[in-house]
Amino acid sequence: MPVIKFIEDNADQMRAVFEDLHANPQLGFEETHASGVVERHLRDWGFDEVHTGIAATGVVGILRGKGKGNRRIGLRADMDALPIQEVTGLGYASKNADRMHACGHDGHTTMLLGAAQYLAQTRDFDGTAVFIFQPAEEGLGGARRMIAEGLFERFPVDEIYGMHNQPFGTLGQARIRKGAMMAGASFFDIKVNGRGSHAAQPNQSRDALVIGTQLVGLLQTVVSRNVDPVKACVLSCTQFHTGSAYNVVPQTATIAGTVRYFDPEVMDLVATRMRELCAGLATAHGITIDIDIRNVFDVLVNEPELSDAYLEAAADVLGETNVSDDGPQVMGSEDFADMSARIPGAYINVMHGGQAALHNPAFVLDPAVLPIGASVYARIIERRMPLTRKAA
């Protein structure tokens, strides 16, 4: 079975939705435009229930199939954009300064809407499909907030599926990896509390800039000199802020960054060494250094049986030779992991030929992938909750 004909026939409508979402990006927990588009379409298509305001801007749609089965399957897409100034030059480029769908969440939302329209029209499944449109995936904890606000108590599901686009690939292919697929992540913030002075009298200071740069260098040794080389871990300092004038030795400096890992014990080791380095450097210079380390993403683990089911659904759309379970294990993170840590789930990548990386201001999602993603979403519902028809 190729791309589902109903979805293919509505590809122009899907593209219009995608371009509208792309042109009107908003950051996490602010996605009022996207959530409004989602709500309007679900209601227009006759969804049995539409719930809004979950985790501020999240939307959940409930669609019951023709059968009387009790199985419930969740499909999830993210909606938020990134604080990036777009440079694509597209005719439908972002209208909002320093806001861009540079990760393709506009495409993910469109794909799930495409599946929703088709399934609402056919209802050829036995059970209930739960459509989850999630805010704030980009490090703000949208999945965790939805869960904390009772997502799975209000809308219980037996299994859950997510999807992401991947550029630099071949359109019409899909990849998954069973088991641990994407890294867990912690973010950290460090404040160096020194003592400022006139730049002509640095001896009266405790130079936060110098101490902070020393700390950045020391932090880069944590993984290389503490973590078993066969265990994947990345520590990256991504922000350094200090100083306000040419003639002032700064009193404070702040450092921020992220740690990526697959083994929680490795993360515990890294966090311990980071705190010890901060304490030791503070003692050496007679200052204080505050450090906050917080887990932001769980490790994304694909349940093996559901991974096979997802591949079979994708093969219905793309053909067996175009799907595989040899997807790479990557250090990037995804907060679908917080959902699949609670509900058995699987997460697949659909490929396209984009020539700029995710989170790049020149990123362009190939709209041709939209009907593919929508069809795969729809087929997993039909496959996992098949409608049994009595013989005539």
N, C-alpha and C positions, 0 to 999 in steps of 0.2 A: 504494500500500500504506500503510495507516495504521499506528499502533503495532502491533508484532508481537503476534498474539493470545496466544501462550504467555506473553509478558511481561505483557500486559494482565491475563491470568487470574491471574498471580502478583503483581499489584500490592500486595495486602495484605501478602504476605510481604516484599516489598521495603520497604514502609513500616515494618514491624516492625524490620527490620534497620537502616534509617535512624534510627529513633527510638532504638534501642539505642546506635548509634554516637554520635548527638547527645548523649545523656545521659551518655556516658562519654568525654569528650574528653581527649586527652593531647598534650603538646607534641612537637616534632620529636625523633626518635630515641628517644622514650619510648612510642610507640604500640603497646604490648603488647596492649591490648584489641582495637583494630581489626585488628591483624595476626593475632590469635588467631581472630577472627570470620572473616576472609578465609580463613585456612588451613583451618579446620574445614569451611567450605562447599565450598571447592574439592575437598577430599578426599571429602566426602559425594557430590559430583556426579560423581565418577569421573574427575577430571583425570588425564592420563597421568603428569605430574610436578608436584610442589609443592615449591618450594624456599623456605626461610625463612632469617632471620638475615642477609640481604644489607643492608649499611649499617644494622646493628643490628636494625631491625624491618621491613625491606622483605620483600615476598613476591613470588615469580614463579611463575605457573602455566603449564604447557605443555599445550596441547590440540591433538591431531592430528585433522584432518578425515578424511572417508571416502576422499578421493582420495589418490593417491600422489605428488602434486606436491611440489616442493622449496621453494616460496615460503614465506616466514615473515614475518608481519606482527605488529607490536607494538601493544598498546593500553595506555595508561597512565592511572592515577588516583592522586591524592595522598591522604594519610590524616591529616595533622597538624592540630591545632587552634591557637588563638591564646591569648596570655595576657590574656584579657579576661573581665570578670565579666558574665555574661549577665543581661539585664533583660527578656527576652521574655515571661515568665510562662507559657510553654508547659507543658503537662502532662508533656512529656518534656525539659524544660530540663536544662541541665548539672547534674550532681551534684557536680562538682569545682570548688571555689572558684578564681576567677581563671583559669578555663579554659573556652573556648567554641569551638564550630565556627562562627565568625563569617564564614567565607569559603566555606562549603558543601562542604568536603572530605569530610564525612560523606556528602553527596549524591553526590559523584563516585565514592566507593568503592562506594556502593550501586548506582549506574548500571552500573559495570563488573561488579559481581557479578551484576546482572540479565542482562547480556549473556552472562556466563560460564555461568550456569545454562541459558539457552536453547541456546547453542551446544554445550554438553556433551550436551544431550538430543538435538539434531538431527545435529550434525557434518556439516552440508551445505555443506562447503567443501573445496577441494583444496589442502592445504598444512598449515601449522602456525600457530596463533594463540598469541602470547606475551602473557600478561596480567601487567602490571607494576604492583604496588601500592607506591607510593613513599612513604617517610617524609620529613619535614623539608623541605617545600617553602617554608615561610615564612622564607626568608632564611638558613637553616642549611646549605644546600648538599646536600640529600638526593640530588638527581639526580647531582651531581658525585661524591658518595661512592659511589653505586651503580656509576657508570661506572668510577671508580677501582678498585673491587673486582671488576672484570671482567664487568659486566653484559652488554655486547655481545659479549664473547669467549665467555662461557659460554652465552649465549642470543642468538645472532646473529639480526638481523631485516633485511629488505630495506627496510622503511618503517615509520613509527610515527605513531600518532595520539593526540591528547589532547583534552580537553574541559573547559569551565568553564561554570558557571551565571552568568547575569547578571540581577539584579533590575531593576526599573523598566522592564521590557519587556512584550511580549505573549506569553503562554503559547502555545506551538505555533509559534514562530518561531526561526530559527537564523541566525547571521551569521558570516562569515569575512572575512579580508582577505588577499589574496595578497601575498607579499613580506614586508617588515618590518611586523609587526603590533603588537608590544609592545616597550618600551624595554629596553635593557640597564641594569644598575644597579651602582654601586659604593657601598659603605658607608664612612664615615670616622669615626675617633676622634681627637680632639685633646686633649692635656693641656697646660695652661698651668702652668708651674712657677715660681711667684712667690716672695715672701717674706712670711710672716705677721707680724702685729704686734698689739698692743693697739689696739682701735678708737679710743682717745683719742690714739694716737700714729701716725697713718697715714703720717706722713713717714718712719717707719722701715720701712715695708713696700714691697713691690712687689706691688700689689693685684691678685691674680689675678682677682677678680670684675670690676673695672673693665677690665682688659686683655682678659678673655674677652668681655665685652659689646662692646668695640670690635671684636674679631675677628669676632664674629657679624655685625655690621653690614658689615664689609669683605667678608666672604664672600658677602653678598647682592649685591655688585657684580660678582662674577666672571663670571656669565652675562651680565648686562645690559650690561657694558662690555668684554667680551672675545669673546663668541661671536657669530658671524654671525646676525643676527636671523631669517634664514629657516631656520636649523637648530635643531631642537627640542632643548632641554636644560633641566633643572630641577635646581637645587641647593637643598636644604632642610635647615636645621639643626633637628633634632627633639628634642634633649636638651641641657640645660645644668645641670650639678651643681656646687655650690660652697657653702662656708660651713657652720658648725656651731653658732654662738652669736651672740648679739646684740652682744657686745663684743669680737669677734675679727675682724680683717681676714684673710680666708682666704688660705692659702698656695698652694692649687692650685684649678684649675677644669677641668672636663672638658666637652667639646662633642662631640656625635655627630650624624650625619645621613646623607643619601644624595644621590647624583647620578644622574639618569636621562638617557639619551642614546640616539641611534640611530647616530651616526657615531663610531667609535672615536677618530678624530683629534680630535674635539671633546672627548671624555673626557680625552685626553692633555693638551690645552690647559688644561682646567679644573684637572686635577691639578697641573700645573706652576704655575699661578697661585696655587692654594691653598697650595702649599709655599712659594712666594716671599712671600706675605703673612705666613705664620707666621714665616718667617725674618726678614723686615723688622721686624715688630712686636716680635719677641724682641730684636733689636738695639736698637730704639728705647727699650725699657724695661730693658735690661740683665738679661734673664732667658733661659730656654730654653723652647721650645715644641716638643713632640713631635707629629708627625702620622702617622697610618697610614691609607692609602687602599687598599682592596682590592676587586677586582671580585667581585661576588656572582652576577650573572645575565648571561648573554649576551643579545644582541638576539634576540627570537623572530622567525624568518623562516619563513613558510609557503611550501613548494614549490608553484609554480603548478599543475602537473598534479595533484598530490595534493589540493590545495585544491578543484579541480573535482570530483575523485572523491568527496571528503568531502561536498560540496554535493549531489551526485547521490544519495548514500546518505541524507542528511538529507531530500532531496525525496521519496524513497520513503516516508518516514515522515510528513512534514509537508505535502507538496504543493509544487510548484515555486514557487507564489506566496508561500510563507512562508519561503523561504530566499534568501539573497543573498550576494554577495561585496563588499558595500559597507560592511562592518564598519569601525569607526573605528580609526585608529592611535592608541594610547594610551600614556601615559607610565608606566603600571603595568608591573610585570615578573612573569615566570613562569619557573620553572626547568625547565619542559619545553623551553625554549630550549636548554639544555645537551645535551639528548638530540637535538633536531632539528638542532643544529649538527654532529652526528656521523653521524646517520642521516636521510635525507630524510623529512620529516614535515609534518604539518598539524595545526592546533589550532583548534577551533571553539567558538563561544559558543552555548549554548542559553538562550533567554530565559524569564523567568517574571515574575510580577507582584508580586514582593516590594517592599515600600515603605521598606525601610531599606537603606543602602549596605553593600557588603561591608566587613568589618572594623569594623562598628558593633555595639555591644552589644545593639541591638534587631533585628539582622538575622534574618530568617526565610526559609528556603528553602521554596518551595511544593512539597510532596511530589508534586503532579501532574506535575512535570517529570521525575520519576525514570523512569517507563516510556519517556518520549521519549528521554532520554539513553541508556538501555539499548538501545533499538531502533536508534538511530543507530550506536552502537558495533557492534552485531551486524551491521547491514547493510553496514558498510564491509568487514568480513571476508568476507561472502558475495559482495559485488560484486567485490572485488579478488582473490579466490581462488575463482572460480565452479566448482562441481562439474559436470563434463560427464558427462551420462548417455547411454549408448548407446541408440539407438532400439530398440524392441521388435521 
